[in-house]
Amino acid sequence: MKKIDISSAVDSGIEKEAAESFIEHRINIKKPLTQRAFNQAIKSAIECESKGLCTATEALDIAVQEGWKGIKPHWVAEQIKRCQPDVQIGTRGRPLQEDLSDTEWAGDNVVEIGNK
């Protein structure tokens, strides 16, 4: 059995358990994992974090949860998009709640009522 050095992942702020889980996942799906392939997965997970998609640890967790043999930022982005609740869009291409509370239509005829 090959030994995979996870120190670069841990040094990058990825949780040790997530790195170990990714390695175990690859073994379970019978996809050989080299040090280079592991390093590439870690690099992609870190890229997900730098793009603001999720943390690198979460990217590894998503890959394991979805049964992926690797990680690509656009895969992670699509998975996150699928898991987020849909935002209802109003008539002006913005969230419905924002559209409903809009008073722009009233122009100068809006009168503020309240304590002065």
Secondary structure, DSSP 8 states (H G I E B T S, - for coil): ------HHHHHTT--HHHHHHHHHHHHHTT----HHHHHHHHHHHHHHHHTTSS-HHHHHHHHHHHT-SS--HHHHHHHHHHHS----B-TTSSBHHHHHT--GGGGGG----S--
